[in-house]
Amino acid sequence: MTKAIDQAAQELLFTNANTPANFTAEPVTDEQIHAAYDLMKWAPTAFNAQPLRIVLVNSPEKREALVERVMEGNQPRVRAASQVAIIAADLKFAQHMPTINPGMAGVPLWQNQEFTNNLAQSQTWLQLGYLTLALRAQGLGVYPMTGIHNDQINAHFFADGQLQTIAVLAIGNIDETAARPRNPRHAIETAIQSI
Ligand SMILES: Cc1cc2nc3c(=O)[nH]c(=O)nc-3n(C[C@H](O)[C@H](O)[C@H](O)COP(=O)(O)O)c2cc1C
């Protein structure tokens, strides 16, 4: 018996899940975001480091402050989406090692700030991919944005330097009437080689 997910689930996560042109006005609740987190947290990271942090930007003042710190083309989306999240890397993730990976808690690696900063960033990117799919698994649409002013967002929202902005996510219910064609993807021959 196959363990593969069925066709409908594959469509929801991948083949029929584009970066949505538009969202409906229907709100996304914090509970839906929490449900997505409760799925994606089980996907693996190096050293089980789990550096991704999600900052939901809900208050009108904070939302407008974020709008001012993303590139112009992304501003309407950040202003209008039901939920907007700053995805940040916790540069002090290693302080949680005694709980999340006790066997590695005492190693000298965690004293090397360059190593931990790089790991925080790479593993946050990895977790951002997982989060995108987990939000889709809740039936939601996700619009990731790196057209943002990272330094300005960091200075305004994360002045103490512990969190470092990676991306901004607009999250909403997909407006199916505004569907746009998928961007093409590489053929297997371009992406995979056997040596
Ligand atoms: C990490 C990441 C950052 C992105 N940043 C932006 C952005 O700043 N502005 C934008 O319009 N689209 C942005 N996109 C959207 C991509 O262009 C889009 O997901 C890609 O072309 C695939 O589209 P499709 O899945 O609808 O075919 C981003 C996507 C990802 C995954």
The ligand as a MOL file (V3000), in Angstrom:
LIG
                    3D

  0  0  0     0  0            999 V3000
M  V30 BEGIN CTAB
M  V30 COUNTS 31 33 0 0 0
M  V30 BEGIN ATOM
M  V30 1 C 11.2290 33.6710 -0.9990 0
M  V30 2 C 10.3230 34.3210 -2.0100 0
M  V30 3 C 10.3530 35.6990 -2.1750 0
M  V30 4 C 9.5000 36.3370 -3.0830 0
M  V30 5 N 9.5010 37.7060 -3.1420 0
M  V30 6 C 8.5860 38.3240 -3.9360 0
M  V30 7 C 8.4480 39.7510 -3.9290 0
M  V30 8 O 9.1340 40.4550 -3.1980 0
M  V30 9 N 7.5100 40.3160 -4.7510 0
M  V30 10 C 6.7110 39.5570 -5.5700 0
M  V30 11 O 5.8810 40.1120 -6.2870 0
M  V30 12 N 6.8130 38.1890 -5.5870 0
M  V30 13 C 7.7070 37.5700 -4.7850 0
M  V30 14 N 7.7700 36.1870 -4.7680 0
M  V30 15 C 6.8370 35.4080 -5.6350 0
M  V30 16 C 7.5480 34.5810 -6.7130 0
M  V30 17 O 7.8990 35.3760 -7.8110 0
M  V30 18 C 6.5640 33.4470 -7.1300 0
M  V30 19 O 6.2960 32.6660 -5.9960 0
M  V30 20 C 7.1490 32.5640 -8.2240 0
M  V30 21 O 7.2850 33.2820 -9.4140 0
M  V30 22 C 6.2740 31.3280 -8.4870 0
M  V30 23 O 4.9670 31.6870 -8.8030 0
M  V30 24 P 3.8190 30.5820 -8.9770 0
M  V30 25 O 3.9930 29.5680 -7.8850 0
M  V30 26 O 2.5310 31.3340 -8.8420 0
M  V30 27 O 3.9630 29.9400 -10.3180 0
M  V30 28 C 8.6100 35.5510 -3.8720 0
M  V30 29 C 8.5890 34.1520 -3.6970 0
M  V30 30 C 9.4130 33.5460 -2.7730 0
M  V30 31 C 9.3040 32.0550 -2.5810 0
M  V30 END ATOM
M  V30 BEGIN BOND
M  V30 1 1 1 2
M  V30 2 1 2 3
M  V30 3 2 2 30
M  V30 4 2 3 4
M  V30 5 1 4 5
M  V30 6 1 4 28
M  V30 7 2 5 6
M  V30 8 1 6 7
M  V30 9 1 6 13
M  V30 10 2 7 8
M  V30 11 1 7 9
M  V30 12 1 9 10
M  V30 13 2 10 11
M  V30 14 1 10 12
M  V30 15 2 12 13
M  V30 16 1 13 14
M  V30 17 1 14 15
M  V30 18 1 14 28
M  V30 19 1 15 16
M  V30 20 1 16 17
M  V30 21 1 16 18
M  V30 22 1 18 19
M  V30 23 1 18 20
M  V30 24 1 20 21
M  V30 25 1 20 22
M  V30 26 1 22 23
M  V30 27 1 23 24
M  V30 28 2 24 25
M  V30 29 1 24 26
M  V30 30 1 24 27
M  V30 31 2 28 29
M  V30 32 1 29 30
M  V30 33 1 30 31
M  V30 END BOND
M  V30 END CTAB
M  END
